[in-house]
Amino acid sequence: IGQVYEQRLMADRALQFYHKALEIRQKVKLDHGSGSAGGYESCDKHDNLLVACTYDRIGKCQLNQKGDMKEAVACFYEAVKLYLLNDVAEDDPLVWLAQKNLEAARAVLEAQQQGKGQGE
């Protein structure tokens, strides 16, 4: 549902659904126990990839529509981490794109922070 709202450029509504999906998926993670990687090691790989994809969607929505680069960076970082923890190859399009989006969000965030520093 979040993707539908995102495609209609209704980022606030999309983010509501993405965050709800993340909450549900993380509850599934907690219900399976917790390991050294925040519970992700003991979860089903499919569950982990759903969490990673949700983080990725939140990051994309923030990067492309809302502009909260801190959240975008945090979400892309979590997505990449989960993809790699679950043996998704670094050259897989999911990982590659999440890494590129992470780099882009970091660059925008850095530029924003430099701009704020010059404006003071």
C-alpha positions in Angstrom: 0.0 0.0 0.0 2.9 2.3 0.8 4.2 2.0 -2.7 0.9 3.1 -4.2 1.0 6.3 -2.1 4.6 6.8 -2.9 3.9 6.5 -6.6 1.1 9.1 -6.2 3.6 11.4 -4.5 1.8 11.2 -1.2 4.9 10.6 0.9 3.4 11.2 4.3 0.8 8.5 3.7 3.3 6.2 2.2 5.6 6.6 5.2 2.8 5.8 7.5 2.3 2.5 5.8 6.0 1.7 5.5 6.6 2.4 9.2 3.6 0.2 10.1 4.9 -2.6 7.9 8.3 -2.2 9.6 6.8 -2.3 13.0 4.9 -5.6 12.1 8.0 -7.1 10.5 10.2 -6.2 13.5 7.6 -7.8 15.8 8.0 -11.0 13.8 11.7 -10.7 14.3 11.3 -10.3 18.0 8.9 -13.2 18.2 11.6 -15.4 16.7 14.1 -14.5 19.4 17.1 -12.2 19.3 20.6 -12.9 18.3 23.8 -10.8 18.2 22.6 -8.9 15.1 19.6 -7.4 16.8 17.6 -10.6 16.3 18.2 -10.9 12.6 20.5 -13.9 12.7 17.8 -16.1 14.3 15.1 -15.0 12.0 14.0 -16.6 8.8 15.9 -15.2 5.8 12.6 -14.2 4.1 11.6 -12.2 7.2 15.0 -10.4 7.2 14.7 -9.5 3.5 11.2 -8.1 4.0 12.6 -5.9 6.8 15.5 -4.8 4.6 13.2 -4.0 1.7 11.0 -2.0 4.0 14.0 0.0 5.3 14.9 0.5 1.6 11.5 1.8 0.7 11.5 4.3 3.6 14.9 5.5 2.6 13.8 6.0 -1.0 10.7 7.9 0.1 12.8 10.2 2.3 15.5 10.7 -0.3 13.2 11.3 -3.3 10.1 13.0 -1.7 10.4 14.1 1.9 14.0 15.1 2.3 14.8 13.7 5.7 18.3 12.7 4.8 19.2 11.5 8.3 16.4 9.0 8.2 17.2 8.1 4.6 20.9 7.4 5.5 19.9 5.3 8.5 17.4 3.3 6.5 19.7 2.6 3.6 22.4 1.6 6.0 20.1 -0.9 7.7 18.9 -2.3 4.4 22.4 -2.9 3.1 23.4 -4.4 6.4 20.5 -6.8 6.4 21.0 -7.7 2.7 24.6 -8.6 3.4 23.8 -10.5 6.7 21.5 -12.6 4.7 23.9 -13.6 2.0 22.6 -11.3 -0.7 25.7 -10.7 -3.0 27.2 -7.3 -3.0 26.6 -7.1 -6.8 22.9 -8.0 -6.5 20.8 -5.2 -7.8 19.1 -4.8 -4.4 22.3 -4.3 -2.6 24.0 -2.2 -5.3 21.0 0.2 -5.5 20.7 0.5 -1.7 24.4 1.3 -1.5 24.2 3.9 -4.3 21.1 5.5 -2.5 23.1 5.4 0.8 25.9 7.3 -0.9 23.5 9.8 -2.5 21.7 10.4 0.8 25.0 10.9 2.6 26.2 13.4 0.0 22.9 15.4 0.3 23.1 15.3 4.1 26.7 16.5 4.0 25.8 19.3 1.7 22.9 20.3 3.9 25.1 20.3 7.0 27.8 22.4 5.2 25.1 24.8 4.0 23.8 25.3 7.5 27.3 25.8 8.8 27.9 28.6 6.3 24.6 30.2 7.0 25.3 30.7 10.7 
